[in-house]
Amino acid sequence: MNLEWLKASAFFGSILYALVGVVVFLLTFIVIDKITPYNLWEEIVEKQNVALSIVVGSLALGVSIIVAAAVHG
C-alpha cells in the first residue's frame, strides 16, 4: 500500500497550497467587488439578486479552476 500522501512534506505542502488558493480567491472577489459599481454582498444577500449570484458563482468557479490548475502545474 502506497502511503506517499501521508508524508509530512506532502501533507503540509497541500495545506499551504490550499491556503494560497483560498487567499487568491478572496483577493479576486474583493477586487471584483471594488470594480463593480455596487456592493456585491449587499445585492446578493439583502436584495436577493439571483442573476447576480449566478454570475458571481460562475466567477468563483472560474477563478477556482484557474487557481487549481496553477497550483497543480
N, C-alpha and C positions, 0 to 999 in steps of 0.2 A: 504494500500500500504506500503510495507516494504522498508524503505529508509536507511537500515543499512550501505550501502556503502557511504552515504553522511556524515557520522560522520567524524570529523577531524582526529581522530586516524587512521581510516581505510584509509582515503584518503592519509595522509602523509606517512603511512606505505607502501602503494602501490607505491608512488613516490620514497621512499627510496629503496625499493626492485628493482624497475626498474633501478634506478641509479647504484645500486650494480651489477645488471645483465649486464648492458652496460659496466661498468668498467672491470668486469671479462672477458667479451667477447673481449674487446680491448686488455687487457693484454695477453689473449690467442693468439690473432692474432699477436701481437708483438713477443711473444715467438716463434711461428711457423715461423714467418718471419726471426728471428735470427737463427733458427735451419737449415733452408733450405740453400743450397749453393748459391742461387741467390736472388735478391731483388724481392719479390712477386709483389709489387706495380708496379715496372718498367716492369716486364714481362707481367702483366695483362693489364695495361693502355697503355704503349708506344708500346710494341711489339704485343699487342692484342692476347695473347696466350689463345685461347678458352678452350683448355683442362685443363690448369692450373686454369682458372677461374671457371670451373665446379668443380674441386677438392676443391678449396678454398671455393666456395659456399656451397658445401656439408659439409665441415668442419664447416662453420659458422652455418649451420642449426643444425648439431650435437651438437655443443657447446651450442647453444641457447636452445635446448631441454633439455640438461643436467642442465643448469643454471635454467631454468624454473621449472624443476622437483625438484631441490634442494631448490628453494625459496618456491615453493608451498607446499612442505613437503610430 
